[in-house]
Amino acid sequence: MNGIIIASGQLKFEKYEENYELLIQAFHKRNVTIQKIYNDEILLKVGYSDLKADFIIFWDKDIKLCRHLENMGYRVFNSSYAIEICDDKGLTALELAKNAIKMPKQILSPKLFFDKLSDDYLYMVEKKITYPIVVKGAVGSFGKQVKIVNNFNELREKVDKFGDDGIVFQELIDTSYGIDLRIQVVGGNAIACVKRKAASGEFCANVSSGGKMEIFAAPKNYLRLAEKVCKILKLDFAGVDMLFGENNQPIVLEVNSNAHFKNLLDCTGINTAEFIADYILQKVNNG
């Protein structure tokens, strides 16, 4: 048996490469050959592919390539559907809301082609969501495009700096300010949980933004909700970010289809790659 990891040719950074290496090691321990190929090393020849693999781990967001490989009959983990939904926070919110999953109140910006959002539109937003408002890009990772605004002038300034991928306006959950949970799910089961705390003076708890993480024994309702979210979004594996709501009720913040797990391993000693390898081999062997 042999597999392929599809990685982004634009993101050849250590924090990505160390995750690929953990996956490769996990499969080698199970006597499975697996190689890493960057997406820009593959010609997407519509209707044809000469890759040789029993399965593909798609650790990229190149949706067209992922869907092409699925069309060619490869077993792909995660699916193009799951990656596409999770890559856009607006699509994630719509899909989870359809299934009555508790999330922060949010407004999704309209599709724009030329101009920026008008003042009139932003006035409507501030009438529906009380300041401070969390403003984030619909597409983005590691908390790089997440801002808090306290008045209209700040809202106008921050919005104008976003690109054309859409904007999410979100209520601030005071009960979880600067704190969130990352619950790692593989094959429908929550395997690890950490609490992340933002660095001093920061809002985002992402470790890449300076946040710190610690092992956390999440209540069962948090774990079951994370598992339910992954089932809804048809995810083979993911990191589910959750907030603490009123009366300690879980609120889903975001879902990451290609969640980095080296930091989680360092914190908890739990190697997500081992679980992914077992899950994929079980799925492939069972047909």
C-alpha positions in Angstrom: 0.0 0.0 0.0 1.2 3.5 -0.7 -0.1 7.0 -0.2 0.6 10.6 -1.1 0.5 13.8 1.0 -0.5 16.8 -1.2 1.1 19.9 0.3 1.1 23.6 -0.7 4.0 24.6 -2.8 3.6 28.2 -1.5 3.9 27.2 2.2 7.2 25.5 2.6 7.7 26.6 6.2 8.9 24.6 9.2 5.5 24.5 11.0 4.0 22.9 7.9 6.9 20.5 7.2 7.0 19.2 10.7 3.4 18.0 10.4 4.1 16.3 7.1 7.1 14.5 8.7 4.9 13.3 11.6 2.4 11.8 9.1 5.2 10.2 7.1 6.7 8.6 10.2 3.3 7.3 11.4 2.7 5.5 8.1 6.2 4.2 7.9 5.7 2.6 11.3 2.8 0.7 9.8 4.9 -0.4 6.8 3.1 1.9 4.4 5.0 3.9 1.8 4.0 7.5 1.6 5.5 10.5 -0.2 4.9 14.3 -0.1 4.2 16.1 -3.3 3.6 19.8 -3.6 0.5 20.9 -5.5 2.6 23.0 -7.9 4.5 19.9 -8.9 1.4 18.4 -10.4 -0.1 19.3 -13.7 -3.9 19.2 -13.3 -4.7 17.5 -16.6 -8.5 17.5 -16.7 -9.8 14.0 -17.1 -6.5 12.3 -16.5 -4.0 11.6 -13.7 -0.9 9.5 -13.6 -0.4 9.6 -9.8 -0.1 6.1 -8.2 -1.6 5.9 -4.8 -4.1 3.9 -2.7 -5.0 7.0 -0.8 -4.2 10.8 -0.7 -4.0 13.0 2.3 -4.9 16.5 1.0 -3.1 18.9 3.3 -3.8 21.9 1.1 -6.7 24.2 0.1 -6.3 23.7 -3.7 -10.0 22.8 -4.2 -9.8 22.2 -7.9 -6.9 19.8 -7.6 -8.6 18.0 -4.7 -11.9 17.6 -6.6 -10.0 16.5 -9.7 -8.3 13.7 -7.8 -11.6 12.6 -6.4 -13.1 12.6 -9.9 -10.2 10.3 -10.9 -11.2 7.8 -8.3 -8.6 8.4 -5.6 -9.5 8.0 -1.9 -8.9 11.5 -0.6 -8.8 12.7 3.1 -10.2 15.3 3.7 -12.7 15.7 0.9 -12.8 18.7 -1.4 -16.3 19.5 0.1 -15.0 19.5 3.7 -12.0 21.6 2.8 -14.0 24.1 0.8 -16.6 24.6 3.6 -14.0 25.0 6.3 -11.8 27.3 4.3 -14.5 29.9 4.2 -15.8 31.0 7.7 -19.0 32.2 6.1 -19.8 28.8 4.5 -18.9 27.1 7.8 -21.3 29.3 9.7 -24.1 28.8 7.2 -23.7 25.0 7.2 -23.6 24.8 11.0 -26.5 27.2 11.5 -28.6 24.9 9.2 -27.9 22.2 11.7 -28.7 24.4 14.8 -25.1 24.5 16.0 -24.5 27.3 18.5 -22.1 29.9 17.2 -21.5 33.6 17.9 -24.0 35.9 16.3 -22.5 37.0 12.9 -23.2 38.9 9.7 -21.6 37.9 6.4 -20.7 40.7 4.0 -22.1 40.8 0.5 -20.2 39.9 -2.6 -18.2 42.8 -3.8 -16.6 43.3 -7.2 -15.3 46.9 -7.2 -16.1 49.2 -4.3 -15.6 48.8 -0.6 -18.6 48.3 1.8 -20.6 51.5 2.1 -21.1 53.5 5.2 -24.8 52.7 5.0 -24.1 49.0 5.1 -21.8 49.3 8.1 -24.5 51.4 9.9 -26.8 48.4 9.5 -24.2 46.1 10.9 -23.6 48.2 14.1 -27.4 48.2 14.7 -27.4 44.4 14.9 -24.2 43.7 16.7 -23.2 45.7 19.8 -19.6 47.1 20.1 -17.0 45.8 20.5 -17.4 43.9 17.2 -15.1 41.1 16.0 -14.2 41.6 12.3 -12.4 38.8 10.5 -11.7 37.8 6.9 -13.9 35.0 5.7 -10.7 33.3 4.4 -7.6 33.2 6.6 -5.7 31.2 9.2 -3.7 31.6 12.4 -5.9 34.6 13.5 -4.0 36.9 11.2 -7.2 38.7 10.0 -9.1 39.0 13.2 -9.7 42.5 14.7 -11.8 44.0 17.4 -13.4 47.4 16.7 -15.0 49.7 19.3 -16.7 52.3 17.2 -17.7 53.2 13.7 -14.5 54.9 12.8 -12.5 51.8 13.8 -15.0 49.6 11.9 -14.6 51.7 8.8 -10.8 51.7 9.0 -10.4 47.9 9.6 -13.0 46.9 6.9 -11.2 48.9 4.2 -8.0 46.9 4.8 -9.6 43.5 4.1 -9.4 41.9 0.7 -12.1 40.5 -1.6 -12.7 37.1 0.0 -15.5 38.4 2.2 -15.8 39.7 5.8 -17.4 38.2 8.9 -18.8 40.6 11.5 -19.2 38.7 14.8 -20.4 39.4 18.3 -17.7 39.3 21.0 -18.2 36.5 23.6 -17.2 38.2 26.8 -17.2 35.0 28.8 -14.4 33.7 26.6 -12.3 36.8 25.9 -8.8 35.8 24.9 -9.5 32.1 25.7 -10.6 29.3 23.5 -10.4 25.5 23.2 -8.9 23.5 20.4 -10.5 20.0 20.2 -8.8 17.6 17.8 -11.1 15.1 16.1 -10.1 12.1 14.0 -12.5 9.6 12.5 -15.4 11.1 14.4 -13.7 10.9 17.8 -12.3 13.7 19.9 -8.7 12.6 20.7 -7.2 15.7 22.5 -8.1 19.1 23.8 -6.1 22.1 24.8 -7.1 25.5 26.3 -5.4 28.4 24.5 -4.8 31.8 26.2 -4.0 34.9 24.3 -0.7 36.7 24.9 -0.8 39.9 27.0 -2.5 42.7 25.1 -3.8 40.3 22.4 -7.2 39.0 21.7 -6.6 36.0 19.5 -5.6 32.8 21.4 -3.8 31.3 18.5 -0.3 30.0 19.4 1.0 31.5 16.2 -0.1 34.9 17.5 1.8 34.4 20.8 -0.9 32.5 22.7 -0.1 29.7 25.2 -1.8 26.3 25.4 -2.3 23.9 28.2 -3.9 20.4 28.5 -7.6 20.8 29.3 -10.1 18.1 30.3 -13.1 19.4 28.3 -16.6 18.6 29.5 -18.3 15.8 27.6 -20.8 18.2 26.0 -17.9 20.1 24.4 -16.3 16.9 23.1 -19.6 15.6 21.7 -20.4 18.9 20.0 -16.9 18.9 18.3 -17.6 15.4 17.0 -21.0 16.4 15.8 -19.6 19.4 13.9 -17.1 17.1 12.1 -19.9 14.7 11.2 -22.0 17.5 9.8 -19.1 18.9 7.7 -18.0 15.4 6.6 -14.5 15.8 8.0 -12.2 12.9 8.4 -10.0 14.9 10.8 -10.1 18.5 12.0 -9.4 20.9 14.8 -12.6 22.5 16.2 -12.2 25.8 18.0 -14.7 26.5 20.7 -15.6 29.3 23.2 -17.0 29.3 26.7 -20.5 30.7 26.6 -22.9 31.7 29.4 -23.2 29.0 32.1 -20.2 27.3 30.5 -22.2 26.4 27.4 -20.0 25.5 24.3 -20.0 27.8 21.4 -18.3 26.8 18.1 -16.0 29.4 16.8 -14.2 27.9 13.8 -13.4 24.6 12.2 -10.0 23.8 10.7 -9.8 21.0 8.1 -6.0 21.0 8.1 -5.3 21.9 11.7 -1.6 21.9 12.6 -0.9 19.4 15.4 2.8 19.6 16.3 2.1 22.2 19.0 -0.7 19.9 20.3 1.7 17.0 20.4 4.3 19.1 22.3 1.6 20.1 24.9 -0.3 16.9 25.4 2.0 14.1 24.1 -0.9 13.0 21.8 0.3 12.5 18.2 -2.6 13.2 15.9 -0.7 11.6 13.0 -0.9 8.2 14.6 -4.7 8.5 14.8 -4.9 9.7 11.2 -2.8 6.8 10.0 -4.9 4.2 11.8 -8.1 5.8 10.6 -7.1 6.1 6.9 -5.7 2.5 6.8 -8.9 1.2 8.3 -11.0 3.0 5.8 -8.9 1.9 2.8 -8.7 -1.7 4.0 -12.4 -1.9 4.5 -13.1 -0.7 1.0 
